[in-house]
Amino acid sequence: MEALAISSQPISYDFRKETWRHTLVLSFQSLGVIYGRLSTAPLYVLESIDPRDIKSPSEIHELFSFIFWTLTIIPLLKYAFIVLRANDDGEGGPFSLYSLLCRHATVGLIPSNRSSGKILHHGEDSPSKGKLENKARRAIEKHKSSHYLLLFLALLGACMILSDAVLTPAISVFSSEETKDHVANIMKKFVLGKQVTELDWCYTPQNLLHSTEKVKLFNPCSIDVDALTVVSHRLFYVLPCSIDVDALTVVSQRSDYFKLIIPDVPTPAACAVLVCLFTLQHHGTKKIGCIFAPIVIIWLFFISGFGLYNIIHCDTQILHAVSPLYMLRFIKKINLRHWKLLSSIVLCIAGSEAMFAGLGHFSRKSIKITFICFIYPVLLLTYAGQSAFVSKYYGTDDAFHLSESIPNKTLQHVFAVLSLFASAVGSQATITAGFSIINQCQALDCFPRVKVVHTSEQILGQVYVPDVNWLFMILSLAITIGLHDVSQLGKATGLAITCAMLVTTCLMSLVIALYWEKSLFASVCFLLFFGSIEAIYLSTSLLSLFRGAWCLIILFLLFMTMMATWHYGTLKKYEFDVENKVSIEWLTDYSPGLGVSRVPGIGFIYSDIEMGIPAFFSHFITNLPAFHQVLIFVSFKSSPVPYIPENRRYLIGRVGPKEYRIYRCIVRYGYCDNVRDTDDFEDHIISSIGEFIAREEYDCESLDSPEGKMIILGSLMEDGNAFIPVTETSSIVCSPNIEASESRRNLLDVPSGSANVPPGNRKRVRFMLPPESPQMRPSVRQELQEIIDARESGTAYILGQSHLLARNGSNFFKKFLIMIYVFLDKNSREPPVALNIPNAALLEVGTVYTI
């Protein structure tokens, strides 16, 4: 039924009507948000390679061939040309692909996706009605295990992106501060003038004199030159904290080899940069993009210019390495050493997943054009120039540092400053993608309740999540202090990148078959081609599991535990509510016999079920036999779409006979909508109920539910047939002459966010009936007037307060999940806060859930 279709078009901004001016503006902003990560990857791709693993300059050519084809196949071909087309009305990421699958195949496990299907999708036999049936759809819908697998893949992809949002800021700070090694190299060359040799041994000053092996002296605050003279025939390192340069010169004259290393980064300085980065997030994507984009542009022109210089002056033969024959030659002699080299090459596509996950902040056209026309050619030029420099100066450790490829020593200092700013910007891509993922997960009941701030009125996908932002900052600081090693962070980041990309490939292959309705052969080809490449890189990252990638496992377990536990608890609570609900006849037929009385006012009862009476309300009526003159059962149901238009947001129906004045409102929202943080939420519902009463008898688009007729309506309507909203200014502080009912009404209507607002004037909406009209029957007018009178008498909000307990005899794993859920529920955003309910009007009814 066309009228009942759930539209997912954004409310305020339609990218399909995007002008070139908008595209250029968004492209400029995306440089500072989406592409900062890809742009700063040259800082640590070749630098993370151990020089001892390179045996000849030809291997540098072969590695550049891998870089060229990896950048061409993954970000360009896969993401820019294919995956971005599978956006969910402007939203990207693994959960957007999962929502597409839920809408075009019956695979949803999330309660919100399936609970109201009989009403919301009335007239539709299945989510795939009208779609060509195929074997893949039937097989996936038939096996329940495939439903769990798809949800796990979506959660896995989300966890990898969130983990990357924690790791990237740390590695970005360290990679920028690696330019301090350049200062150490200058001191070594011009003060000591000795060759550098890597060592694997580490000794303390106490056993230095008794050693017969090569020696590394670890962080001495003072050095005994005479003692070092005794071991002058051996190799050693010196990592000085405070050292006399003259003493170092003496030592260098009595030893075969010598190296001076200045520590990479003072931990307090790195932490300070991270704190500043996360503090800026509240300004929103638009402002951050405008601030960071010029930095990325200057950085890219700087490094690509010297890349071109190095190609011309160092090794023009590097351009021949774009041939895939170089890759094949590398693969033919593959061994464990070569496999380890590929674990560093995968870092060149770090940030590719952010192109898709952060799509909601921009548009598909702007992201695609920016990458194809600017980012892709500039990065290839940079990597080619760096590879040409390394191949010419092969055998020198410092050749692998990007700063060494800058020919002018003065410009190296400029490079140091630029790299510091660019690396800080590079973290923005994953942080922004993390906010989008959290917003989607929370709307689909896969993440605890947190506040989501929409930072743009034009692009609703631009969000900021304060609580998660501080969580990212704390975890990133912990990683920074705990590891303090670019190599280990690089291994963990590489594993996160490959896992996220592989998840996207798996989900995308199903989207091709089920949503795009391409042949199964096309779906399998996509999976095998891109999946095999990403699987190779994943296997190389797994080799470094115990060399830093273990911290990714910890982050994955943390986020997966939060998301899976919250989904499990929400699912069990919903099943408990459905099993213990009572029929509407209990309230309408049997409650008079219990001596139930009606009191003036409107009562909003919030629950997760869309039919029947929730168990906590029947518990309330049994112990306190009274309820309001007008009763409205409200439930929130998320749909697997980004947005629900405001004019089709509410599903309104009547519960029981008309004389009982009991209504039901199902609030529909997409996973990018923000319907709960509005102070006029009550006004929208009352306006929609009034419109329902006026249109109930003749509306041709009404739906038939087990409880009766329901109509899809929208928000506050100025030209409605029932109520005329009137905005007035009223004072929170009431004068003595005001009637008691008016004083009570004003007290209950104070928004939850207005506690800090000084006493004074504020806006509220009151409703009036339209002038006498022959089209409105007297019974309808009387019912509308009763709702107005009840609104003037006051409003109360009744919520169920759940207390989860594990059933006796439950296993340890189930008890652990419930314990974690209870902890998250108590420490997440309270539902009254999420609904902006004033505390003076809130009534919570405790219920024990035994599961």
LUMLO-341097 format. One record per residue (C-alpha): x negated, z, y negated; residue in one letter. Coordinates in steps of 0.001 Angstrom, whole numbers, padded with zeros to 6 digits, always signed. Each point is the difference from the previous one (the first is absolute). Layout:
BEGIN
XZYa...
//
This chain:
BEGIN
+000000+000000+000000m-001699-001232-003198e+001362+002754-002207a-001436+002678+002224l-003525-001344+000209a-002625+002482-001089i-001890-001564-002836s-003613+000940-000427s-000680-001721-003296q-001845+002189-002504p+002235+001410-002684i-002088-000453-003134s-002432-002766+000780y+000386-003165+002049d-003324-001502+001051f+001765-003193+001034r+000609-000687-003721k-003525+000972-000927e-001494-002024-002827t-003601-001102-000226w-000525+002467-002823r+001126+002847+002248h-002181-001354+002792t-003096-000046-002183l+000643+003529-001266v+000509+001324+003517l-003068-001919+001207s-002092+001655-002684f+001298+003463+000919q-000482-000629+003727s-003732-000478-000592l-000289+003648-000982g+002270+001331+002744v+000097-002256+003060i-003377-001743-000082y-002322+002774-001108g-000752+000821+003627r-000870-003559+001040l-002062-000455-003161s-002246+002998+000644t-000530-000707+003705a-003328-001818-000687p-001441+003384-000957l+000020+001246+003587y+000514-002944+002406v-003654-001022+000418l-001285+003379-001145e+001630+001692+002989s-002108-002163+002343i-003044+001680+001503d-002994-002256-000940p-001562+000699+003391r+002930-001834+001644d-000943-003269-001745i-002711-001854+001915k-000214-003263-001975s+001247-001614-003232p+002163-002368+002041s+002148+002963+001010e+000825+000535-003678i+001344-003563-000095h+002075+000677+003090e+001425+003203-001472l+000938-001835-003203f+001825-002533+002152s+002029+002900+001418f+000711+001251-003522i+001136-003442-001162f+002355-000622+002916w+001301+003562+000087t+000962-000217-003687l+001533-003413+000607t+002015+000868+003092i+001221+003542-000722i+000713+000440-003743p+000506-003680-000852l+001732-001567+002985l+001717+003015+001530k+001026+002066-003011y+000177-002422-002952a+001697-002864+001857f+001950+001676+002825i+000554+003766-000156v+000962+000111-003686l+002889-002330+000832r+001441+002672+002307a+000570+002468-002848n+003198+002001+000117d+001436-001135-003351d-003193+000794-001829g-001182+002932+002133e-002931-000117+002405g-001769+002122+002561g+000630+000820+003647p+003323+001722-000716f+001341-003047-001828s-000721-002090+003113l+001610+002702+002129y+003116-000040-002194s+000249-003781+000394l-000090+000435+003766l+002633+002757-000136c+002359-002278-001910r-000457-002984+002273h-000177+001774+003351a+001526+003232+001245t-003252+001932+000183v+000504+002792-002571g-000597+003573+001124l+000428+001559-003440i+003410+001750-000286p+000717-001476-003427s-000325-003492+001391n+002520+000386+002778r+002371+002839-000853s+002237-001839-002430s-000207-003375+001668g+003619-000024+001057k+001043+000304-003633i-002708-001678-002052l-000288-002985+002338h+003696-000236+000759h+000789-003421+001293g-003535-000540+001240e-000583+000255+003710d-003697+000649-000483s-002667-000222-002643p-000886-003380+001392s+003431-001570-000267k-000300-003560-001222g-003580-000157+001221k-001120-002136+002836l-000233+002086+003128e-003256-000252+001861n-001708+001636+002912k-002303+002065-002195a+002898+001640-001833r+001902+000756+003174r-003082+001455+001688a-000863+002245-002946i+003566+001225-000470e+000423+000697+003720k-003026+002232+000551h+000055+003338-001817k-003735+000350+000415s-000515-003009-002278s+001983+001806-002721h-002360+002961+000174y-002994-002329+000045l+001119-001774-003185l+000557+003294-001815l-003401+001217+001181f-001640-003179-001291l+001653+000453-003391a-001115+003633-000151l-003506-000937+001173l-000346-002622-002712g+001284+002432-002614a-002428+002710+001152c-002947-002396-000188m+000886-000994-003569i+000393+003643-001011l-003311+000893+001642s-001647-002893-001804d+001401+001362-003276a-001937+003210+000698v-003248-001613+001171l-000286-002780-002568t-000426+002201-003107p-002821+001908+001707a-001907-003077+001151i+000564-001697-003355s-001574+002889-001886v-002971+000148+002335f-000545-003764-000007s-000046-000040-003799s-002446+002873-000164e-002249-001772+002499e-001379-001768-003058t-002049+003158-000529k-002086-001205+002941d-001157-002731-002300h-001511+002636-002294v-001772+001496+002997a-001364-003423+000916n-001405-000449-003504i-001738+003402+000193m-001377-000873+003409k-001371-003341-001120k-001454+000982-003341f-001099+003611+000700v-000897-000008+003657l-000258-003682+000875g+000418+000485+003739k+001913-001854+002682q+003226+001454+001412v+000522+000544+003709t+003117+001438+001660e-000406+003001+002292l+002172+001679+002572d-001648+003444+000099w+000848+003005-002082c-002163+003114-000301y-000058+003096-002140t-003071+001153-001959p-000598+002748+002555q-000798-002325+002896n-001541-002723-002138l-003642+001015+000726l+000578+000259+003745h+001578-003401+000394s-001766-002881+001717t+002753-002491-000790e+001234-001836-003042k+001410+002452-002493v+002864+000151-002487k-000176+002930-002427l+003493+001118-000949f+000864+001075-003576n-002936+002258-000910p+000172+001770-003335c-003776+000283-000039s-002731-001747+001992i-003346+001300+001139d-002269-002972-000651v-002810+001412+002167d+002378+000374+002917a+001132-003580-000387l-003622-001143-000104t-000386+001205+003589v+002730-002356+001153v-000980-002854-002284s-000344-002382+002924h+003690+000241+000857r+003145-001537-001539l+002396+002241-001872f+002868+000091-002483y+000285+002221-003055v+003470+000697-001442l-000922+002014-003075p+002141+002540-001794c-002716+000894-002494s-003410-001552+000475i-003139-000555-002015d-000663-003765-000233v-003754+000567-000094d+000240+001834+003304a+001955-002897+001465l-002694-002418-001132t-002642+002048+001826v+002100+000007+003122v+000597-003733-000161s-003725-000649-000129q-000556+001923+003250r+002769-001480+002096s+000674-003311+001616d+003575-000410-001198y+002130+001917-002433f+003568-000024-001248k+001647+001862-002847l+003756+000316+000170i+002223+001391-002710i+003192+001419+001545p+002878-002534-000144d+002519+001882-002036v+000370+003555-001158p+003151+001183+001732t+001459+001600-003158p-000355-003304-001874a+001723-001933+002796a+002798+002553+000108c+000428-000198-003773a+000436-003783+000185v+002616+000385+002742l+001948+002609-001957v+000064-002294-003045c+001173-002929+002125l+002934+001852+001537f+000929+001585-003323t+000570-003482-001467l+002595-000946+002613q+002978+001449-001857h-000361-002679-002693h+001481-002569+002386g-001032-003363+001392t+000504-001965-003232k-002241+002148-002195k-002617+000491+002699i-000055-003735+000702g-000492-000839-003670c-002835+002536-000262i-001774-000910+003235f+000459-003806+000004a-002633-000735-002712p-002522+002103+001928i+000583-002006+003188v-000189-003328-001862i-003305+000878-001685i-001362+001321+003308w+000949-003139+001935l-001478-002374-002576f-003167+002106-000088f-000694+000071+003753i+001159-003585+000622s-002243-001270-002783g-003041+001557+001595f+001263-001204+003363g-000209-003553-001266l-003456+000744-001424y-001261+001293+003373n+001389-002997+001866i-001977-002336-002262i-003236+001978-000144h-000146+001677+003409c+001576-002062+002755d+002253-002995-000520t+000192-000408+003778q+002432+002912+000060i+002771-002454-000918l-000437-001695+003380h+001071+003268+001646a+003643-000720-000807v-000086-002071+003173s+001572+001834+002948p-002977-001098+002106l-001946+002918-001451y+002618+002407+001318m-000070-001608+003414l-003780+000288+000086r+000327+003706-000799f+002638+000508+002700i-002093-001752+002674k-002738+002634-000281k+002398+002884-000456i-001138+003453+001098n+000524+003606-001063l-002202-000454-003071r+001999-003001-001189h+003242+001794+000731w-001050+002854-002310k-000737-002509-002771l+003584-001256+000105l+001285+003521-000705s-001519-000351-003474s+001294-003539-000564i+003624+001144+000403v-000347+001954-003251l+000080-003304-001918c+003778-000132+000528i+000565+003615-001011a+003020-000122-002276g+001704-002968+001653s+002827+002145+001352e+000558+001342-003530a+001009-003544-001012m+003071+000422+002199f+000573+003757-000095a-000097+000076-003818g+002233-003048-000376l+002866+002028-001447g-002051+000732-003106h-000388-003689-000868f+001319-003331+001288s-000967-002278+002859r-000847-002865-002342k-002276+002089-002223s-001928+001506+002927i-000391-003361+001742k-001130-001938-003080i-002472+002689-001040t-001674+000052+003387f-000178-003761+000545i-001090-000974-003509c-002327+002857-000878f-000790+002708+002552i-000767-002244+002985y-002510-002402-001637p-001701+002772-001976v-000517+002165+003088l-001403-002910+002010l-002453-000751-002796l-001074+003649-000123t-000529+000362+003750y-001842-003323+000176a-002376+001055-002775g-000632+003415+001527q-000619-001530+003417s-002414-002536-001521a-001955+002820-001641f-000161+002026+003222v-001139-002994+002063s-002873-000661-002443k-001142+003617-000200y+000699+000788+003636y-002066+002943+001221g+000470+002084-003128t+002507+002780+000373d+001100-000100-003619d+000981-003667+000272a+003303+001034+001541f+001019+001890-003147h+002108-002136-002326l-001838+001452-003006s-003294-001493+001226e+001415-003518-000204s+000245+000380-003781i-003223-001664-001217p-000288+001697-003390n-000857+003723+000051k+001909+000616-003220t+003094-001629+001461l-000345+002259+003019q+000846+002923-002244h+003034-001935-001261v+000892-000603+003639f-000237+003726+000696a+002539+000774-002729v+002344-002829+001010l-000117+000963+003669s+000916+003569-000875l+003169-001077-001821f+000879-002804+002420a-000294+002279+003019s+002308+002551-001551a+002488-002831-000576v-000463-001188+003592g+001817+003052+001291s+003172-000894-001868q+001150-002638+002497a+000361+002374+002928t+001388+002853-002119i+002722-002283-001360t+000765-001312+003492a+000185+003600+001229g+002683+000842-002572f+002100-002985+001100s-000329+000960+003657i+001043+003609-000677i+003034-001170-001953n+001109-002214+002883q-000671+002613+002687c+001901+002714-001856q+003070-002170-000491a+000034-000778+003733l-000329+003691+000985d-003592-000312+001157c-001650+002193-002644f+000867+003404-001502p+001937+000128-003265r-002278-000601-002996v+000657-001007-003576k-000280-003725-000711v-000430-001084-003627v+000827-003591-000934h-002507-000942-002684t+001616-003300-001011s+003534-000933-000979e-000585-003693+000709q-001783+000194+003366i+001579+002696+002144l-002755-000225+002601g-002496+001601-002387q+000102+003645+001075v-002094+003122-000321y+000245+002915+002454v-001488+003136-001618p-000130+002217+003090d-001648-002678+002114v-002413-000828-002804n-001349+003560+000018w-000081-000031+003807l-002121-003165-000113f-002299+001647-002541m-000520+003163+002069i-000696-001937+003194l-002317-002425-001790s-001953+002892-001531l-000275+001615+003421a-001342-003250+001488i-002420-000391-002905t-001410+003491+000355i+000026-000031+003801g-001606-003377+000738l-001957-001027-003101h-001138-003125+001845d+000897-003592-000889v-000812-001245+003500s+002354+002438+001735q+002766-000630-002508l-000473-003745+000481g+000500+000310+003757k+003205+001993-000461a+001294-002419-002626t-000743-003004+002205g+002009+001501+002845l+002951+000713-002320a-000088-003539-001383i+000017-001707+003385t+002730+002248+001433c+002313-000639-002973a-000559-003746+000149m+000583-000113+003770l+003303+001876-000401v+001101-002482-002664t-000886-002882+002328t+002074+001453+002859c+003060+000654-002170l-000381-003346-001756m+000024-001875+003286s+003410+001538+000767l+001272-000830-003489v-000947-003631+000604i+002093-000065+003179a+002959+002192-001005l+000329-000427-003773y-001441-003431-000712w+001363-001169+003378e-003045-002067+000808k-000871-000812+003563s-001481+002600+002274l-003066-002228+000270f-000621+000258-003773a+000362+003770+000164s-002446+000315+002884v-002499-002338-001672c+000056+002124-003155f-000531+003164+002037l-002841-001421+002091l-001857-001732-002836f-000018+002772-002579f+000292+002839+002513g-003083-001081+001938s-002142-000080-003169i+001208+003415-001091e-000402+001382+003512a-003653-001059-000035i-000594+001842-003254y+001945+002983+001318l-002252+000212+003049s-003092-000074-002228t+001415+002860-002060s+000727+002031+003119l-003714-000098+000846l-000518+002217-003037s+002674+002502+000957l-002472+002886+000120f-001943-001176-003053r+002659+000695-002613g+003158-001622+001354a+001017+003366+001455w+001213+001095-003459c+002540-002854+000099l+001347+001412+003265i+000535+003349-001717i+001820-001613-002925l+002090-002098+002379f+001047+003058+001991l+000892+001825-003216l+002233-002740-001398f+001477-000976+003359m+000887+003621+000755t+001779+000314-003342m+001908-003262+000352m+000869+000210+003695a+000995+003655-000239t+002226-000598-002999w+001671-002942+001722h+000479+002031+003185y+001513+002967-001854g+002288-002211-002080t+001174-001839+003094l+000721+003233+001896k+001872+001494-002954k+002147-003094-000258y+000780+000037+003716e+000919+003696-000245f+002337-000704-002937d+001716-002822+001861v+000470+002093+003155e+001360+003046-001872n+002188-001640-002637k+003755+000698+000052v+002796-002497-000485s+001772-000393-003306i+003216+001198+001659e-001572+003446+000297w-000113+000196-003787l+003316-001654-000810t+002219+001246+002861d-001407+003335+001122y-001468+001440-003178s+003434+000896-001491p+000592+002213+003011g-003289+001768-000778l+001247+000927-003459g-002327-002400-001793v+000646-000150-003746s-000963-002599-002609r-001881+000961-003152v-000312-002032-003235p-002973-002292-000372g-001891-002660+001920i-002109+000784+003039g-002826-002329+001062f-000985+000501+003655i-003320-001673+000839y-000699-000847+003629s-001763-002606+002134d+003056-001111+001968i+002383-002674-001247e+003074+000950+002043m+001612+003319+000822g-000644+003470-001433i-003571+001326+000152p-000516+003126+002074a-001274+002086-002917f+003193-000628-002010f+002263+001005+002867s-002152+003126+000313h+000514+000603-003721f+003806-000461+000187i+000270+002306+003000t-001726+002853-001837n+001303-000744-003501l+003407-001710+000337p+000082-001913-003294a-001139-003306-001379f+000426-001950-003210h+002964-001903-001322q-001980-003247+000343v-002478-000309+002838l-002632-002760+000233i-002210-000433+003073f-003238-001706-001083v-002633-001467+002299s-003108-002046-000789f-000797-002949+002226k-003131-002059-000459s+000145-003679+000844s-003000-001990+001247p-000142-001953-003273v-001993+000728-003170p+002928+000236-002407y+003787+000362-000052i+001648-001328-003198p+001693+002683-002072e+003343-001786+000172n-000004+000247+003811r-001600+003376+000525r+002965+002232+000965y+002296-000249+002991l+003138+001973-000900i+002843+001021+002314g+002741+002561+000463r-000030+002792+002569v+003397+001094+001277g+003356-000378-001812p+000061-000686-003734k+001433+003388-000916e-003155+001757+001238y-002198-001737-002607r-002977-000255+002363i-002363-002956-000393y-003147-001318+001594r-002896-001669-001808c-002865-001689+001844i-002856-000663-002410v-002066-002985+001083r-003543-000472-001210y-003010-002113+000862g-003416+001357+000801y-001157-000728-003562c+003086+001318-001783d-000003+003283-001888n+003611+001200+000035v-000506+003735+000397r-001972+000730-003144d+002801-000818-002436t+001875+002498-002128d+003131-002178-000071d+000359-000222+003770f+003242+002022-000006e+001488-002241-002701d-000654-003105+002086h+001732+001449+003063i+003071+001210-001912i+000302-003356-001770s-000226-001811+003343s+002657+002244+001555i+002311-000690-002932g-000516-003729+000457e+000709+000398+003718f+003312+001719-000719i+001020-002765-002403a-000959-002822+002383r+000880+001640+003303e+003291-001769+000602e-000938-003589-000822y-003779-000347+000463d-000604-002947+002326c-003629+000925+000638e+000712+003439+001440s-001455+001078+003324l+001754+001729+002851d-001775+003108+001286s+001207+002542+002570p+001086+002198-002918e+001794-002733-001913g-000667-002591-002655k-003325-000056-001887m-001071-002090-002992i-003470-000938-001237i-000316+000943-003658l-002701+000434-002603g-001213+002283-002726s+001612+001148-003211l+002389-002759-001082m+000907-000354-003683e+002679-002584+000821d+001417+001712+003071g+003690+000162+000890n+000093+003794+000402a-002203+002172-002203f-001322-000632-003487i-003363+001806-000337p-000543+001693-003341v-003451+001286-000937t+000139+003145-002062e-002492+002505-001296t+000508+003581+001105s-001986+003170-000400s-001417+001988+002864i+000459+003213-001970v+003754+000577-000258c+001692+001730-002914s+002342+002938+000600p+002993-002100-000982n-000457-002401+002868i+002294+000548+002911e-001356+001548+003163a+000588-003127+002029s-001902-002120-002511e-002881+002488+000011s-000135-000046+003783r+000094-003774+000067r-002878-000313-002453n-002076+002462+002002l+000479-001912+003219l-000695-003364-001576d-003512+000876-001166v-002412-002461+001695p-002672+001499+002203s-002724-001474-002129g+001363+001499-003207s-001103+003557+000580a-002776-000416-002535n+002166-001817-002537v+000612+002219-003048p+003596+000960-000788p+001524-002828-001930g+001934-003179+000402n-000048-002082+003138r+001971-002962+001285k+002609+000132+002738r+002712-002349+001204v+003668+000906-000007r+002723-002215+001407f+003297-001115-001502m+002890-001954+001428l+000676-003469-001408p+003097-000533-002140p+003349-000280+001741e+000022-003153+002062s+002783-001462+002157p-002628-001042+002567q-000863+003654+000783m+002592+001788+002101r+000957+003572-000980p-001360+001433+003269s-003415-001566-000671v-000023+001301-003560r+000915+003483+001178q-002838+000025+002572e-002492-001154-002621l+001164+002706-002390q-000490+002625+002705e-003607-001111+000440i-000577+000236-003760i+001493+003502-000079d-002106+001039+002993a-003135-001323-001719r+000820+002050-003091e+000407+003113+002158s-003538-000244+001311g-002088-001475+002762t-001638+001626+003001a-002537-001404+002443y-000050+001137+003626i-003027-000783+002143l-000991+000979+003487g-003222+001971+000291q-001468-000752+003402s-002109+002330+002104h-001538-001791+002960l-000760+001895+003181l-001330-001273+003283a+002253+000560+002972r-001144+002623+002498n-002217-001522+002626g-001249-002827-002250s-003539-001202+000624n-002872+000738-002352f-000081-003495-001505f+003650+000193-001058k-000482+003463-001476k-003050-001240-001875f+001923-002933-001499l+002830+002250-001117i-002449+002500-001487m-001706-002761-002013i+003360-001370-001136y+001171+003414-001197v-003255+000416-001919f+000354-003416-001647l+003666+000589-000760d-000723+003292-001760k-002887-001431-002024n+001471-003371-000921s+002365-000741-002828r+003242+001920+000405e+003167-002135+000353p+001684+001648-003025p-003002-001036-002087v+000024-003485+001462a+003691-000277-000923l-000386+001576-003448n+002597+002634+000841i+000255+002931-002454p-000702+003293+001730n+003050+001658-001558a+002292-002436+001832a-001851-000051+003320l+001275+001637+003169l-002155-000211+003137e+001460+000732+003444v-002549+000983+002622g+000221-001596+003442t-002224+000524+003022v-000956-003220+001774y-001014+000644+003601t-001695-003100+001379i
//
